[in-house]
Amino acid sequence: MLALKIALAQEKQETKEMLDIYKRYSFGDAQKSELKVANEQLVDILKGLGLGVFAVLPFAPITIPLIVKLGQWVGVDVLPSSFSLSNKSSKSRK
């Protein structure tokens, strides 16, 4: 549960930064690199929403891990970056 709390807090902070970047972009103050980071966060939000749909379905404890495993098998990352172990290890190296 602690790992989930940390991941959700990270997503919250990244989403606030994303909205700030989009706000500055609307005024013409954001750079291309900042916009790229904001777009990556938007993709993370959409990934989370996609999994959220399956969370309300029956047998969610079975279907969500199955979807994640199937996504890994075909080479598609279905988890947001804050929930992905491979992205956490690469971020900690930076």
Steps between C-alpha positions, in 0.01 A plus 500: 500500500791731568634449147156584359485816711844609378411428137176696524676793663755501218221493239329790677815712496576417136143586401524839673823569312333390174211741550742782583697432182182497288392827662836660420483356147165670444671830580800413283745462791574124488789340316481197269679278753250595772213429265643156426507421874141621536386285209667193654309565823176531305566156351557367855163641607328335206666168587367528854152579375511198273581271791242677714227375269602142575511571875122532518435176313443171680812289551725810486768337722536239226451708186733792580812286561405301191481819292835621635665165426344485153620855435855402599477194277410706192734786594245762609545683830152529652606628842563869572868582553465540877370142529757345268806348668723540193436875483563546873842338475596710197380822671701420813817465291470852359 
